Amino acid sequence: QGDWSSDVCSSDLVARPTPSRVRQAVMNMLAPHLAGSRWLDLCCGSGAMACEALQHGAAAVVAVERDRRIAAVARANLEAVRSGLPNPARVIVHQREVIAWLSGPGKAEADRFDLIYADPPYRAGLYGPIAAAVAMGDWLRPHGLLILECASDAIPAIPARWEPLQQRRYGGTTVLLLQLSGQLVPSMQRPA
């Protein structure tokens, strides 16, 4: 499984990419859950995490990004990765504000996800609203995981209705794995 090329990314776009070390650590942490999964990438930026999910076996990826130009880059990156996969995967990019998208009409049972990755602007105050919208909208399949990427010096409080499974620090970036209360995933360890 090779690295996806960032050649499509434009350097004049403002997005904070997830460092490759963090991307690989997250993929390793989620490895038992990736094959055949449905991955939702919120505040996806260039689509780097969604591209990794595709390369690690996700069957479908939906990405949401509010900035039109950055969403176009994510779409191009995801299509480039998808075109190189041996098995077809479904890829959709929505250019919309994340809370509006999560709260909008039209979600069907088929729109539930195994893994939801949220990487909003670190200081935008979106972690709680995203977690609440995911829970209220029933976006996760049973035993699904919500993964929050945040700044290590500004870790958000665990939102209501969510249980922490893991918290990992990678320099200035911390990753939180959460699950809705009452749906503990047997293969994930709770933090000590």
C-alpha positions as protocol buffer text, in pm:
chain_id: "A"
residue {
  index: 1
  type: GLN
  ca { x: 0 y: 0 z: 0 }
}
residue {
  index: 2
  type: GLY
  ca { x: 188 y: 301 z: -126 }
}
residue {
  index: 3
  type: ASP
  ca { x: 152 y: 660 z: -27 }
}
residue {
  index: 4
  type: TRP
  ca { x: -89 y: 866 z: -232 }
}
residue {
  index: 5
  type: SER
  ca { x: 60 y: 1149 z: -428 }
}
residue {
  index: 6
  type: SER
  ca { x: -5 y: 1506 z: -320 }
}
residue {
  index: 7
  type: ASP
  ca { x: 78 y: 1635 z: -668 }
}
residue {
  index: 8
  type: VAL
  ca { x: -282 y: 1742 z: -712 }
}
residue {
  index: 9
  type: CYS
  ca { x: -267 y: 1971 z: -406 }
}
residue {
  index: 10
  type: SER
  ca { x: -230 y: 2338 z: -474 }
}
residue {
  index: 11
  type: SER
  ca { x: 13 y: 2527 z: -251 }
}
residue {
  index: 12
  type: ASP
  ca { x: -194 y: 2846 z: -251 }
}
residue {
  index: 13
  type: LEU
  ca { x: -484 y: 2686 z: -63 }
}
residue {
  index: 14
  type: VAL
  ca { x: -507 y: 2736 z: 311 }
}
residue {
  index: 15
  type: ALA
  ca { x: -548 y: 2400 z: 485 }
}
residue {
  index: 16
  type: ARG
  ca { x: -360 y: 2240 z: 771 }
}
residue {
  index: 17
  type: PRO
  ca { x: -265 y: 1893 z: 647 }
}
residue {
  index: 18
  type: THR
  ca { x: -252 y: 1605 z: 891 }
}
residue {
  index: 19
  type: PRO
  ca { x: 116 y: 1508 z: 923 }
}
residue {
  index: 20
  type: SER
  ca { x: 205 y: 1175 z: 760 }
}
residue {
  index: 21
  type: ARG
  ca { x: 319 y: 1037 z: 1096 }
}
residue {
  index: 22
  type: VAL
  ca { x: -27 y: 1102 z: 1238 }
}
residue {
  index: 23
  type: ARG
  ca { x: -201 y: 962 z: 929 }
}
residue {
  index: 24
  type: GLN
  ca { x: -8 y: 635 z: 952 }
}
residue {
  index: 25
  type: ALA
  ca { x: -57 y: 607 z: 1329 }
}
residue {
  index: 26
  type: VAL
  ca { x: -433 y: 653 z: 1288 }
}
residue {
  index: 27
  type: MET
  ca { x: -447 y: 395 z: 1009 }
}
residue {
  index: 28
  type: ASN
  ca { x: -253 y: 148 z: 1225 }
}
residue {
  index: 29
  type: MET
  ca { x: -487 y: 212 z: 1519 }
}
residue {
  index: 30
  type: LEU
  ca { x: -794 y: 160 z: 1302 }
}
residue {
  index: 31
  type: ALA
  ca { x: -655 y: -128 z: 1093 }
}
residue {
  index: 32
  type: PRO
  ca { x: -900 y: -391 z: 1226 }
}
residue {
  index: 33
  type: HIS
  ca { x: -1193 y: -168 z: 1128 }
}
residue {
  index: 34
  type: LEU
  ca { x: -1089 y: -35 z: 785 }
}
residue {
  index: 35
  type: ALA
  ca { x: -1145 y: -320 z: 539 }
}
residue {
  index: 36
  type: GLY
  ca { x: -1486 y: -276 z: 379 }
}
residue {
  index: 37
  type: SER
  ca { x: -1574 y: 20 z: 601 }
}
residue {
  index: 38
  type: ARG
  ca { x: -1772 y: 333 z: 528 }
}
residue {
  index: 39
  type: TRP
  ca { x: -1555 y: 638 z: 615 }
}
residue {
  index: 40
  type: LEU
  ca { x: -1687 y: 990 z: 668 }
}
residue {
  index: 41
  type: ASP
  ca { x: -1425 y: 1266 z: 667 }
}
residue {
  index: 42
  type: LEU
  ca { x: -1553 y: 1592 z: 818 }
}
residue {
  index: 43
  type: CYS
  ca { x: -1361 y: 1915 z: 749 }
}
residue {
  index: 44
  type: CYS
  ca { x: -1158 y: 1700 z: 512 }
}
residue {
  index: 45
  type: GLY
  ca { x: -920 y: 1962 z: 375 }
}
residue {
  index: 46
  type: SER
  ca { x: -720 y: 1809 z: 91 }
}
residue {
  index: 47
  type: GLY
  ca { x: -869 y: 1466 z: 164 }
}
residue {
  index: 48
  type: ALA
  ca { x: -544 y: 1314 z: 295 }
}
residue {
  index: 49
  type: MET
  ca { x: -712 y: 1105 z: 567 }
}
residue {
  index: 50
  type: ALA
  ca { x: -985 y: 986 z: 331 }
}
residue {
  index: 51
  type: CYS
  ca { x: -717 y: 891 z: 76 }
}
residue {
  index: 52
  type: GLU
  ca { x: -541 y: 687 z: 345 }
}
residue {
  index: 53
  type: ALA
  ca { x: -870 y: 519 z: 437 }
}
residue {
  index: 54
  type: LEU
  ca { x: -924 y: 421 z: 72 }
}
residue {
  index: 55
  type: GLN
  ca { x: -574 y: 279 z: 47 }
}
residue {
  index: 56
  type: HIS
  ca { x: -631 y: 80 z: 364 }
}
residue {
  index: 57
  type: GLY
  ca { x: -948 y: -87 z: 237 }
}
residue {
  index: 58
  type: ALA
  ca { x: -1244 y: 146 z: 298 }
}
residue {
  index: 59
  type: ALA
  ca { x: -1526 y: 54 z: 58 }
}
residue {
  index: 60
  type: ALA
  ca { x: -1681 y: 400 z: 57 }
}
residue {
  index: 61
  type: VAL
  ca { x: -1559 y: 746 z: 149 }
}
residue {
  index: 62
  type: VAL
  ca { x: -1768 y: 1059 z: 192 }
}
residue {
  index: 63
  type: ALA
  ca { x: -1582 y: 1384 z: 253 }
}
residue {
  index: 64
  type: VAL
  ca { x: -1721 y: 1720 z: 363 }
}
residue {
  index: 65
  type: GLU
  ca { x: -1533 y: 2048 z: 318 }
}
residue {
  index: 66
  type: ARG
  ca { x: -1682 y: 2397 z: 326 }
}
residue {
  index: 67
  type: ASP
  ca { x: -1421 y: 2573 z: 110 }
}
residue {
  index: 68
  type: ARG
  ca { x: -1503 y: 2532 z: -259 }
}
residue {
  index: 69
  type: ARG
  ca { x: -1141 y: 2532 z: -381 }
}
residue {
  index: 70
  type: ILE
  ca { x: -1018 y: 2295 z: -112 }
}
residue {
  index: 71
  type: ALA
  ca { x: -1314 y: 2062 z: -174 }
}
residue {
  index: 72
  type: ALA
  ca { x: -1212 y: 2052 z: -541 }
}
residue {
  index: 73
  type: VAL
  ca { x: -860 y: 1951 z: -440 }
}
residue {
  index: 74
  type: ALA
  ca { x: -1001 y: 1679 z: -211 }
}
residue {
  index: 75
  type: ARG
  ca { x: -1221 y: 1550 z: -494 }
}
residue {
  index: 76
  type: ALA
  ca { x: -923 y: 1535 z: -733 }
}
residue {
  index: 77
  type: ASN
  ca { x: -703 y: 1362 z: -474 }
}
residue {
  index: 78
  type: LEU
  ca { x: -969 y: 1105 z: -388 }
}
residue {
  index: 79
  type: GLU
  ca { x: -1044 y: 1031 z: -753 }
}
residue {
  index: 80
  type: ALA
  ca { x: -670 y: 987 z: -821 }
}
residue {
  index: 81
  type: VAL
  ca { x: -639 y: 735 z: -537 }
}
residue {
  index: 82
  type: ARG
  ca { x: -962 y: 557 z: -629 }
}
residue {
  index: 83
  type: SER
  ca { x: -850 y: 517 z: -991 }
}
residue {
  index: 84
  type: GLY
  ca { x: -542 y: 328 z: -872 }
}
residue {
  index: 85
  type: LEU
  ca { x: -726 y: 82 z: -650 }
}
residue {
  index: 86
  type: PRO
  ca { x: -772 y: -281 z: -754 }
}
residue {
  index: 87
  type: ASN
  ca { x: -1131 y: -282 z: -624 }
}
residue {
  index: 88
  type: PRO
  ca { x: -1382 y: -9 z: -695 }
}
residue {
  index: 89
  type: ALA
  ca { x: -1467 y: 219 z: -404 }
}
residue {
  index: 90
  type: ARG
  ca { x: -1739 y: 479 z: -377 }
}
residue {
  index: 91
  type: VAL
  ca { x: -1616 y: 838 z: -331 }
}
residue {
  index: 92
  type: ILE
  ca { x: -1831 y: 1147 z: -273 }
}
residue {
  index: 93
  type: VAL
  ca { x: -1718 y: 1499 z: -178 }
}
residue {
  index: 94
  type: HIS
  ca { x: -1970 y: 1752 z: -49 }
}
residue {
  index: 95
  type: GLN
  ca { x: -1883 y: 2120 z: -49 }
}
residue {
  index: 96
  type: ARG
  ca { x: -2079 y: 2241 z: 252 }
}
residue {
  index: 97
  type: GLU
  ca { x: -2041 y: 2367 z: 607 }
}
residue {
  index: 98
  type: VAL
  ca { x: -2004 y: 2061 z: 831 }
}
residue {
  index: 99
  type: ILE
  ca { x: -2282 y: 2123 z: 1086 }
}
residue {
  index: 100
  type: ALA
  ca { x: -2528 y: 2221 z: 813 }
}
residue {
  index: 101
  type: TRP
  ca { x: -2441 y: 1903 z: 623 }
}
residue {
  index: 102
  type: LEU
  ca { x: -2475 y: 1679 z: 931 }
}
residue {
  index: 103
  type: SER
  ca { x: -2806 y: 1844 z: 1024 }
}
residue {
  index: 104
  type: GLY
  ca { x: -2949 y: 1853 z: 674 }
}
residue {
  index: 105
  type: PRO
  ca { x: -3230 y: 1639 z: 537 }
}
residue {
  index: 106
  type: GLY
  ca { x: -3197 y: 1333 z: 322 }
}
residue {
  index: 107
  type: LYS
  ca { x: -2989 y: 1088 z: 526 }
}
residue {
  index: 108
  type: ALA
  ca { x: -3086 y: 727 z: 464 }
}
residue {
  index: 109
  type: GLU
  ca { x: -2984 y: 408 z: 645 }
}
residue {
  index: 110
  type: ALA
  ca { x: -2721 y: 356 z: 377 }
}
residue {
  index: 111
  type: ASP
  ca { x: -2561 y: 683 z: 488 }
}
residue {
  index: 112
  type: ARG
  ca { x: -2445 y: 552 z: 826 }
}
residue {
  index: 113
  type: PHE
  ca { x: -2071 y: 514 z: 876 }
}
residue {
  index: 114
  type: ASP
  ca { x: -1831 y: 282 z: 1056 }
}
residue {
  index: 115
  type: LEU
  ca { x: -1565 y: 547 z: 1102 }
}
residue {
  index: 116
  type: ILE
  ca { x: -1606 y: 925 z: 1120 }
}
residue {
  index: 117
  type: TYR
  ca { x: -1293 y: 1139 z: 1120 }
}
residue {
  index: 118
  type: ALA
  ca { x: -1330 y: 1504 z: 1218 }
}
residue {
  index: 119
  type: ASP
  ca { x: -1044 y: 1750 z: 1175 }
}
residue {
  index: 120
  type: PRO
  ca { x: -1200 y: 2096 z: 1206 }
}
residue {
  index: 121
  type: PRO
  ca { x: -988 y: 2409 z: 1246 }
}
residue {
  index: 122
  type: TYR
  ca { x: -837 y: 2346 z: 1589 }
}
residue {
  index: 123
  type: ARG
  ca { x: -963 y: 2662 z: 1757 }
}
residue {
  index: 124
  type: ALA
  ca { x: -1302 y: 2689 z: 1583 }
}
residue {
  index: 125
  type: GLY
  ca { x: -1499 y: 2533 z: 1871 }
}
residue {
  index: 126
  type: LEU
  ca { x: -1653 y: 2270 z: 1643 }
}
residue {
  index: 127
  type: TYR
  ca { x: -1570 y: 1949 z: 1832 }
}
residue {
  index: 128
  type: GLY
  ca { x: -1875 y: 1956 z: 2059 }
}
residue {
  index: 129
  type: PRO
  ca { x: -2119 y: 2060 z: 1784 }
}
residue {
  index: 130
  type: ILE
  ca { x: -1981 y: 1796 z: 1546 }
}
residue {
  index: 131
  type: ALA
  ca { x: -2008 y: 1520 z: 1809 }
}
residue {
  index: 132
  type: ALA
  ca { x: -2362 y: 1633 z: 1899 }
}
residue {
  index: 133
  type: ALA
  ca { x: -2470 y: 1642 z: 1533 }
}
residue {
  index: 134
  type: VAL
  ca { x: -2320 y: 1296 z: 1467 }
}
residue {
  index: 135
  type: ALA
  ca { x: -2506 y: 1152 z: 1768 }
}
residue {
  index: 136
  type: MET
  ca { x: -2834 y: 1334 z: 1700 }
}
residue {
  index: 137
  type: GLY
  ca { x: -2828 y: 1244 z: 1331 }
}
residue {
  index: 138
  type: ASP
  ca { x: -2753 y: 877 z: 1401 }
}
residue {
  index: 139
  type: TRP
  ca { x: -2462 y: 891 z: 1157 }
}
residue {
  index: 140
  type: LEU
  ca { x: -2268 y: 599 z: 1309 }
}
residue {
  index: 141
  type: ARG
  ca { x: -2343 y: 233 z: 1258 }
}
residue {
  index: 142
  type: PRO
  ca { x: -2353 y: 21 z: 1576 }
}
residue {
  index: 143
  type: HIS
  ca { x: -2004 y: 9 z: 1730 }
}
residue {
  index: 144
  type: GLY
  ca { x: -1886 y: 286 z: 1497 }
}
residue {
  index: 145
  type: LEU
  ca { x: -1607 y: 523 z: 1600 }
}
residue {
  index: 146
  type: LEU
  ca { x: -1572 y: 901 z: 1599 }
}
residue {
  index: 147
  type: ILE
  ca { x: -1211 y: 1011 z: 1566 }
}
residue {
  index: 148
  type: LEU
  ca { x: -1126 y: 1372 z: 1655 }
}
residue {
  index: 149
  type: GLU
  ca { x: -797 y: 1531 z: 1553 }
}
residue {
  index: 150
  type: CYS
  ca { x: -709 y: 1829 z: 1775 }
}
residue {
  index: 151
  type: ALA
  ca { x: -419 y: 2038 z: 1899 }
}
residue {
  index: 152
  type: SER
  ca { x: -228 y: 1876 z: 2185 }
}
residue {
  index: 153
  type: ASP
  ca { x: -240 y: 2203 z: 2379 }
}
residue {
  index: 154
  type: ALA
  ca { x: -618 y: 2239 z: 2338 }
}
residue {
  index: 155
  type: ILE
  ca { x: -778 y: 1895 z: 2378 }
}
residue {
  index: 156
  type: PRO
  ca { x: -1156 y: 1934 z: 2380 }
}
residue {
  index: 157
  type: ALA
  ca { x: -1371 y: 1799 z: 2661 }
}
residue {
  index: 158
  type: ILE
  ca { x: -1532 y: 1462 z: 2590 }
}
residue {
  index: 159
  type: PRO
  ca { x: -1875 y: 1553 z: 2452 }
}
residue {
  index: 160
  type: ALA
  ca { x: -2194 y: 1434 z: 2620 }
}
residue {
  index: 161
  type: ARG
  ca { x: -2311 y: 1086 z: 2510 }
}
residue {
  index: 162
  type: TRP
  ca { x: -1958 y: 982 z: 2411 }
}
residue {
  index: 163
  type: GLU
  ca { x: -1708 y: 748 z: 2578 }
}
residue {
  index: 164
  type: PRO
  ca { x: -1332 y: 788 z: 2528 }
}
residue {
  index: 165
  type: LEU
  ca { x: -1161 y: 473 z: 2397 }
}
residue {
  index: 166
  type: GLN
  ca { x: -812 y: 604 z: 2323 }
}
residue {
  index: 167
  type: GLN
  ca { x: -617 y: 927 z: 2329 }
}
residue {
  index: 168
  type: ARG
  ca { x: -284 y: 945 z: 2147 }
}
residue {
  index: 169
  type: ARG
  ca { x: -46 y: 1238 z: 2126 }
}
residue {
  index: 170
  type: TYR
  ca { x: 183 y: 1292 z: 1826 }
}
residue {
  index: 171
  type: GLY
  ca { x: 376 y: 1610 z: 1904 }
}
residue {
  index: 172
  type: GLY
  ca { x: 141 y: 1905 z: 1849 }
}
residue {
  index: 173
  type: THR
  ca { x: -145 y: 1680 z: 1734 }
}
residue {
  index: 174
  type: THR
  ca { x: -365 y: 1460 z: 1952 }
}
residue {
  index: 175
  type: VAL
  ca { x: -615 y: 1202 z: 1827 }
}
residue {
  index: 176
  type: LEU
  ca { x: -919 y: 1101 z: 2033 }
}
residue {
  index: 177
  type: LEU
  ca { x: -1117 y: 784 z: 1959 }
}
residue {
  index: 178
  type: LEU
  ca { x: -1472 y: 805 z: 2087 }
}
residue {
  index: 179
  type: GLN
  ca { x: -1775 y: 582 z: 2081 }
}
residue {
  index: 180
  type: LEU
  ca { x: -2134 y: 650 z: 2170 }
}
residue {
  index: 181
  type: SER
  ca { x: -2207 y: 543 z: 2529 }
}
residue {
  index: 182
  type: GLY
  ca { x: -2322 y: 182 z: 2552 }
}
residue {
  index: 183
  type: GLN
  ca { x: -2160 y: 62 z: 2228 }
}
residue {
  index: 184
  type: LEU
  ca { x: -1808 y: -37 z: 2336 }
}
residue {
  index: 185
  type: VAL
  ca { x: -1599 y: -191 z: 2060 }
}
residue {
  index: 186
  type: PRO
  ca { x: -1441 y: -509 z: 2202 }
}
residue {
  index: 187
  type: SER
  ca { x: -1112 y: -471 z: 2010 }
}
residue {
  index: 188
  type: MET
  ca { x: -1047 y: -113 z: 2129 }
}
residue {
  index: 189
  type: GLN
  ca { x: -888 y: -48 z: 2466 }
}
residue {
  index: 190
  type: ARG
  ca { x: -1012 y: 216 z: 2705 }
}
residue {
  index: 191
  type: PRO
  ca { x: -755 y: 468 z: 2824 }
}
residue {
  index: 192
  type: ALA
  ca { x: -586 y: 386 z: 3155 }
}
